[in-house]
Amino acid sequence: MPSTIVVGGQWGDEAKGKVCSYLATRDQFSLSIRAGLGPGAGHTVVRDGHEFRLRQTPAAFVHPDCRLALGAGTLISPDVFLDEIERLGLAGRIKIDGRATVIEERHRQADVSNRFLSTVVGSTGSGHGPSLADRAMRTATLVRDTPQLAPFTADVAALANEALDRGERVLVEGTNGFGLSVLYGTYPHTVSKDSTAATAAADVGLAPTRVTEVVLVFKAYATRVGPGDLPRELSPGEIRERGWQEEATVTGRPRRVGAFDMQSAKAAVMLNDPAYIALTCLDRLDPAAAGVPFQRLPSAVRRFVDEVEDVLQRPAGLLSTGPDVRATIDRRSTVAIPAASA
């Protein structure tokens, strides 16, 4: 059975959480594992009118039969993690790899007190960079050494590979976006880690040959929080005129907005090699697209989808037409997706 990695193709906020929650439910994934960084990267999931803002929990939690985990490559804030487990009632469903790195209060303090990180980089202050620095120096505290996390500790890499051996479906949920990769993004205005599909696989303990498909998520327009390059950036007036005002899930800071940029999207496709792409927020291009089937999409939205497929040379397998998980057009059975994803 396939393993699927979902990653973002822009500067975060692409609605990866919605895509992951849809796939988990529609394709009946048995196990979903969060990769990437820690609580500084938020996902928002809307189901049946209820909004869930997640900082550590995999978005696949909305599928009740899906087991949840966080990989060894992630960063764990015990307070944030335990609060979400209690709030969402997930005790017994979720595990953390004992080799994952713990974010401590000293890491958060080092983050917010570092002028370069707070003003130049625009850090969320979640302690990611300082905790990764301790990991590199081999002085970090690991989950397996943290008593309050002991009930949740497991060998997540083994869980993932054993699930695949049994023929189960495994989903890997990436965080952040390609443009924020510390290797390939707009350095130094990036997060403190790479955010490509290859790193997501390593984060959860999957060998490259065990990855069946990559799904690359693009929003119909690009957003980012904090400084750094944003191609085709719009003025505040243009943002208001188009109704594209947004705030960051974790910090509440207003997001900068840019029109969809094909050149940066092509770079994301090259380095993630997706089987197909997911296009989200199509209803923000035209409100008439909200919740309708593909045949009833406004002509301008249809043209946009066609152009993206033509330039990126990848099928748009999923189209999101609203925030709710069910507002999704699934075209995977009607577009040409490589056989490896079958």
C-alpha positions, 0 to 999 in steps of 0.5 A, a space after each residue: 500500500 502507498 506511503 504519501 508525503 504532503 508538503 507545501 510549495 510556497 511560503 507556508 499557509 498553503 492549506 496542507 492541513 486541509 489536504 492531509 485531513 481530506 486524504 486521511 479520511 477519503 483514502 482511509 490512511 491507517 497511520 499519519 505522521 507529522 514531519 518537519 519542525 515544531 509548534 511554530 508551524 500551525 495547521 488549520 482544519 475545518 470540519 462540519 463548521 468546527 475549526 481546529 488550530 493545530 501546532 503539534 497534532 497531525 491534521 489526520 486526527 479528524 479521521 477517527 480510525 487513523 493512528 497519529 505520530 510525530 517523527 524523530 525529526 520533529 521538535 516537541 514542546 511538551 506544554 503545547 503537545 499535552 494541551 492539544 492531546 487533552 483538548 482533542 481527546 487524543 490520549 491512546 491514539 498518538 505517539 512521539 518518537 523517543 528520539 525527537 528533540 524537546 523544546 525547552 523554555 531556555 530555547 524560547 527565551 534564546 529565540 525571542 531575545 536574539 535580535 537577528 532572529 526576531 527582526 531580520 529573520 522574523 522568527 515566531 519565537 517558538 524556540 526551533 533554531 536554538 533547540 536544533 542548535 543544541 541537537 547539532 551540539 549533542 546537548 539537546 534533551 530528547 523525548 525519551 528522557 522527558 518523564 511527562 512524555 513517557 506515555 506517548 513514546 514509541 519507535 515511530 520509524 518502526 511503526 511506519 515501516 511495519 505498517 507498510 509491511 502489513 499493507 497499510 496506508 501511511 501519510 506523512 504531513 510536512 510543515 512549513 513551505 518550500 520557500 522557507 527551506 533553510 537549504 533552498 528557500 529565501 535564506 536567511 529569511 527561512 525556517 531553521 530546517 529544510 522543508 522538502 519531501 526528502 527531509 520529511 521522509 527522513 524525519 519519520 524514518 522512511 527510506 526513499 524507496 518506501 515513498 510511493 508519492 509526493 503531493 505538493 500543495 499550492 494556494 491559488 495565491 501566495 502568502 508569507 509572514 515576516 520578511 523575505 522575498 515574495 514574488 508578485 507581492 500585492 499592496 495592502 490596497 490590492 489585498 483588501 480589494 481582492 479580499 485576501 487578508 489573512 492572519 498567521 495561525 500561530 502568531 496572529 500576524 497579518 500575512 503578506 500576499 502575492 499573486 501566484 508565481 509560476 517560476 518559484 512553483 517550478 522550482 518547488 516541483 523540481 525539488 519535490 517531484 510530486 505525483 500530483 499537486 493540490 490547489 487550494 483556496 480557489 474560492 478566494 479567486 472567485 467566490 462562485 467556486 465555493 463548494 461546486 463540482 469541477 464542471 461548475 467552476 467559474 471559467 477564470 478558475 478553470 483557466 487558472 487550473 489549466 495554466 498551472 497544470 500546463 506550466 508545471 507539467 503536473 496534474 492538479 489531482 485535488 482542488 479545494 473550493 472552501 475551508 471545510 474538508 468536504 469542499 474538495 474536488 477529487 480529480 485523481 481518477 480522471 487526470 493522468 497521475 504516474 502509476 507509482 501512486 496507484 
